[in-house]
Amino acid sequence: MRTEVLVRLAAGLRGSVVAADDAGFDEARRVWNGTIDKRPALIVFCEGTPDVVEAVNYARAHDLGVAVRSAGHHVAGSAVLDGGMVIDVSRMREVRVDAATGRVRVDGGATIGDVDRATQVDGLAVPLGVVSETGVAGLTLAGGYGWMRRKHGLSCDNVLAAELVTAAGRELRVDAQDHPDLFWALRGGGWDLGVVTALEYQAHPVGPDVYLPFLTYPLSEGREVLANLGEFAASAPREFGSLAVCWTFPEADVFPEELWGEPFIGVAGPYVGDAAEGERFCAGLRELGTVLTDLGGVVPWVEAQQFFDEDYPRGRRYYWKSANLDHLGPEVAGSLVDLAYGRPSQLTSLDLWINGGAISDVPETATPLGNRSAPYLIGIEANWDDPAQDRANVAWARAAAAELGAHSTVGGYLNFDDLGDPESIRFTHGSNADRLAGVKDTYDPSNLFRSRGAGS
């Protein structure tokens, strides 16, 4: 039965409240990662900024920690909080595009797919991630790696302004002139600083068609393929934003049946420039090793953005880690190939993001991200379906992170990591960690926002 104060909260909202004893609570608390089983005290579905203010004020008055959910796509389940309040902004999804200036205002609950559909009408795109149902706010607040990263930087590098509700229930619009300390912190260290209700981005001309390479090679040639890819990428134009993936051929008609179940190393990701130019340049990928399949072609940008969607379904079990690498020498390549052979699930992948370019142009202290000079980011992605295999997959991912950690440099990617580990967070932000903690103390001194846990 609802208490009188909870009834008053619900009455003051355009949206709705789901409490722990309500019908539909179990469905409402679920997020994308099927391993996450957190039980908040209540979930507030907001339909506008006034709802967010009401929810924040209620949480503060009742000493409830707050987690914020847009698409709920964070692998470690930061969008839900045991015993606290979830402020869900997923119903706030408006996207407004100013084609003349390229400025795009995006509500806090919008997904990458929402933004792409709106911006491509004018031949524009915002640098975002690589799975279209990802929420753009959560992605951006931790940095935001996508196909456009080498050409136009990370998602956070393209933020011009943000609107949020603070722990005190204040509505703020922040940019480089107004509340510059908070603006700095949001662009790469933005969890737990407030409820972001909107972001303004700078979009860039892309598409409508791009060249999307997708080539696969035997994993047995992985060391040579990675060495050749390192040389290929070193002289690549910034429009080349592909990544390499160590994975297993699924039982899909697009692949020859004799390859199903076989491990491979692949290179995929759209060339962010003229499609014909991209096709000419990416032809060089055929020289990296023995090509098993070559499924590249010219596709609409929106389709390229959905390339990995089917591989990350809602409800699958996920446990991920990350590491920055400053080289791709024989020892690192050997570790990657050996780890790929030892994956306990054929759904699991090791992903090598080729970085540099515009990412490295941004000064080290311009955002909270701790190392922008690293040429590679490794995504260690344990993905599986059977709960009985939880222990084996988590153990593999942790062992992989420890092994690759011997070759890593400062930094990582918190969209791939557990926010509950203070050392991981400090390692990611490097020399910017203390400044970021100071911003948190200023705008949320009582630690109302606790997606990182009550002790953070």
N, C-alpha and C positions, 0 to 999 in steps of 0.2 A: 504494500500500500504506500502511496506517495505521501510524503510529509507536506505540511502546509507551505513550508518555504520552497520546496521543489515545485509545488503547484504554482506558486507566485512566479518563480523563474520561468516556467513554461508559458504562463499567461503573458509575460512581457516580451515574448519572442514572436517573430514572423515564422521562424523555423520550429523545430520540435526537440524534445528531450526524450532520451531512452535511458531508463535506469536499470539497475542490475536485476530487478525482479519483474521487469516488463516483458511481455511477449515480444519476440524479435530481437532481444538483447544479444543472444549468441551470434546471430547473423550480423548485427550492427557492429560488433566488436572485431569481426574478422578483418584481416588485412591480406595483402597479396601473398605474403610468405606463409605457407601452410604450417611451418614450425612454430609460429608465434601464437601463444595461448594466454594472453594477458586479460585480466578482468578489471576494467575501470569501474569506478563507482557510478558514473553516468557519462553519457555521450550527448553533446549538444550539437545538433545540425543547424548551422547558421545559414541564413539567406540574405545576409547583408552585414555591413559593418556595425550597425546598432546592435544586432544580435551578438556579435563578438564582444562588444563592450559589456553587455549584460552578463555574458558568460564569464568573462574575466573578473568582473566585480563580484559575482557570486562565488567563484573559486577562491578569490582572495579573502572574502568575508568568512568562508567556511574552511579555510586552511587546506584546500585541495590542490595538490600538484596538478599541473596542466601539461598535456601533450597536444600537439596540433596535427591534424590530419587533412591532407588534400586528397591525393590518390591512395595513400597508405602503402606506397611502393618501396619504402626503405627496407633493405634486406634484414636489418636487425630489429625491426618493429618499433622504430622510434615514434610512430604515430599513435601508439596506445601506451597506457601507463596503468600498472596495477594499483587499484584503490584510489585513483585520481580522476580528473575530468579530461575527456577528450573533446577538444573543440574542433569540430569537423566543418571545413569550409568547402567541401566538394560540390555543394550546390551553387557556389559562387564561381561561375565559369565564363563570364563575358570577356571577349577579346575585342579591343578597338584598335584599328590600324589607321595611322595618318600616312597615306601613301606618299605625300609630298615630302615629308621629313624622314620617313622611315621609323618614326616612333610608334611603338606598340604598347598599349596598356593592357595588362593581363590580370584578371582576377586571381586570387590566391588558390582557388580550387581547380583552375584550368589544367588540362593535360597537354602534352606535346602535340597530340593529334588535333586538339582544339585550336592551338596556335597556328599549326601548319595550314589547316583548312582556311583560316581567316587571312593569313599573310600571303598565301600563294595566289589569291585572287589578284594581287598587285605585283606578282613576281618577286615577292620578298620572303625571307625566312629569318628567324631568330636562331642563333646558335644554341641548340638544346641537346637532349640526349639521343639515344638510339633505340628506345622502345616507346611506342607512341602513347601508351596508356600511363606513362610516368607523369606524376604531378610536377609542373614546372617550378613551383615555389620551393619544394623540398630539394629538388635537383639543384637549383641555382644557389640556395643558401649554403650548400657544401662545395660549390665550385661549378660543376656541370660540364662533364666531358661529352662531346658529341662529334659528329662527322666534320663540323666546321672549325674544330679547335685550332688547327694549324693555320688556317686562313684568317679567322676572326676572333680567336681566343676562346676562353671558357664562357659558359653562360653568365657567370657573375661579372665578367669583364665587360659585358654588353648591357649591364643594368645602369640606367640613367637616374632612376629614382625609385623609392619604395614607399608604400603606405602600410602602416601597421598600428596595432593597438598594443600599448605597453602594459607592463604588470600593474601600473597604477590606473589603468583604464583610460589612458589618454590616446586620442587619435593623432598620429604624427605623419607628416609627409617629409621624408628625408632625402637629401641628395648631397652633392659635393659642397653646397653652400649652407644648407640647413641641417643641423645635427650631423656634421661631417664624421664625427667619431662613430656614431651608430651606423651611418652609411658605409663607412669602411668595414665595420665588423660584419654587417649583413652579407657582404660580397665574398663569401667563402667560409665564414664562421658564424652563420646566422641562426643556427639552432638555439632555442631557449633565450632569445632576446625579445620576443614579442610574437604576436600573431600577425603575420604578413597577410594583408587583405588584398594587395595589388602590387605589381611590379611593372615598371616601365622599362622597355628594352629598346636598343638600337637594332633594327633589322637591316638586312643586306640583300642585294639582288642575287637570287639563286633560282635556277630552273627556267621554265617549268620542267625541262628534262635534264637529266644528268647521266653520265656514264657510271655504271655500277659494276666494278670488277668482282668476280667471285671465282677464284681458282683454288683447287685442292691438289695436294701432293702427298705421297706416302709419309707417314710419321717416321718411318725408318730412315728417311732422308732429312729429318727435322733439323739436325745440326747444320747441314749444308744450306738448307733453305733459309734458316734464320740468319746465317752469316751473309748469304747473298742478299737477303732482304735488308739487313743493316746497311750494306753498301748502296743498295738501290735507294733507300730512304734518305741517305745522307745528301744526295744531290737532287732529291725530289722537290718540285715546286710546292708551295704552301697549299695549293688546291688538293694535294694528295693527302687524304685523311683516313686512310684505311687502317685496319688492325689485322693482326695475325691471330688465329685461334687454333689451339690443339683440341681436337674433338673426335667424335665417332660418327661415321655415316649413319643416319637414321634410315628406317625402312620407309623411304619416300620415293615416289615415282620419278622425281626429278633426277635421282641418282641411279646408275646402273645397279641391278639387283646383286651382282657379284661383289659390289663394294659395301653392301649393307653390313653394319656391325664392325667394319674395319676402322682402325684409328687413322686420322689424317691431320695434316696441318694445312690450314686454308688462309687465304688473304681476301678480305672483303671490305667494302665501304666506299661510298660514292666519291667521285672526283668533283670537288666543289668549284666548278668552272665550266667552260665551254665543253659540251658533250663530245664533240669530235676531237678536240684537243685531248680530253681525258682518255678517249679510246686509244689514240696514238701513243700517249705516254704509258698507259697501263699495259700495252702490248709487251713491254719489257718484263712484266711479271711472269711471262711464260718461260723465261730463262732461269728462274730461281731453282728449278728442280724438275723432276718428271711430273708432268701435268696429268692428273687423273681425270679431272673434270674442269671444264671452263664454261661457266654459266653466265659470264658477263654480258651486259647489254645496256642499251639506253632505256631508261625508265623515268617516269615522273618523280619529282623530288619527294612528293608525299609517299609514294610507294617505296622509295629508298629508305625513308624514315621508318617504315614498317618492316624492314627486312628481317629483323630478329624477333618480331612480336610473337610468332607462334612458338618460339623456343623458350618463352618465359611466361607460361600461363599462370593465371591466378589460382592459388591453392597448392601449387607444387611446393616442395620443400627445398629451401635454399640456405646455404651458409657460405659467406664470402669473406675474403681477406684481400689486401692489396699491398703493393710495395713499389716504390720508385727505384728504377735502375739507372746507373750512370754509364753503363756499357752493355754490350751484347756479345761478350767474348765467348770462347769455346766452353769455358766452365759453366757459365750461365746457361748457354744453349743446351749443354748436356744435362743440366739439372732440369730444365723445362721439359725436355723430351722424356727423361726418365720418370719424372713426376706424372707426365701425361700417360705413360704406359701403366702407371700404378693406380690410376683413378678407379675407385670402387664402383662408380656409376658411369654408364655410357653417356648420360646427360650432362655430366660435369665437363667443364672446359677450363683451359688456361688461356687467357687473352692478353696479347701484347699490344698495348696502345702505343703507336708511334707519335711522339709529341714534338716539342720544339716549335719553331715558327712563332706565331703570334703569342703562344702561351709564354714563351721565354722573353718576349719583348716587355712584358709588364714588370716593373721593378719589384724586388723581393718584398718590400714593405708596403707596397701599394694596396695589397689585400691581405687577409690573414693566412693565406696559403703559404706553406713553409718552404717549398722548393720548386721553383718554376723552370729551373735549368735542366732538370732531369730529362733525358731524351726518350725514356720509356717508362710506362706504367704497366705493371702486371696486375691483372684481375684474376684472382684465384676463386673460381666459381664452382662450388660443390652444389650440384642440382640433382635431386632424386625424388622418387614418388612414394616409396615404401617406408613408413615410419619405423619398421624394424631395422632399417639401415641407417638410422640417424647417427648412431655412435661411430660407425665406420666412416661415414662421409665427413663428419665434423673433425674426426681425428686426422683424416687425410688432409683437409684444408689447413689445419693448424700445423701439421708437419711440413706441408708445402711452404707455408708462410715462414716457418723457422728456417728451412733450408734456403729459401730465396732471400731471407733477411740477411744472410751472410754476404750477399752481393748488393744489398740495397743501400740507398742514401737517404737523407732526411726527407720526410714527407710520405704521403700516401693519399688515399681518397676515402673520406669518411662516408660517402654514399655506398662504399663497399665494405665497411667495417662496423665493428661493434662500438656504439657510443658509450657503453658502460665502462670502457677501459680508459682511465685517465691518461695512462702512458701513451696509448695509441693517439689520443687527441693531441697531447703535447707534441708528440713526434710529428704529427701531421702539420701542426702550425709552426713548429720550430721556434725561431727567435721572436715570432709574433704572438706566442702563446700568452705571455704576461700582459701585453696590451689588450688582447681580446678578453682576458679575465677581468681587466679593469673596466671595460665597457659593460660586461655582464654585471659587475657590482654596482655600476652607476644606474643602470636601467632596470635591473631586477635584483635588488639587494636581498630580498627574502627568498630568492630562488623559487618563484612561483612556477616558472616553466622548467619542467624536469624530464624532458625526453631522454636526457643522459643519466637519469637516476637521481634519487633524492640526495645523495651524498656529493653530487658534482658541484 
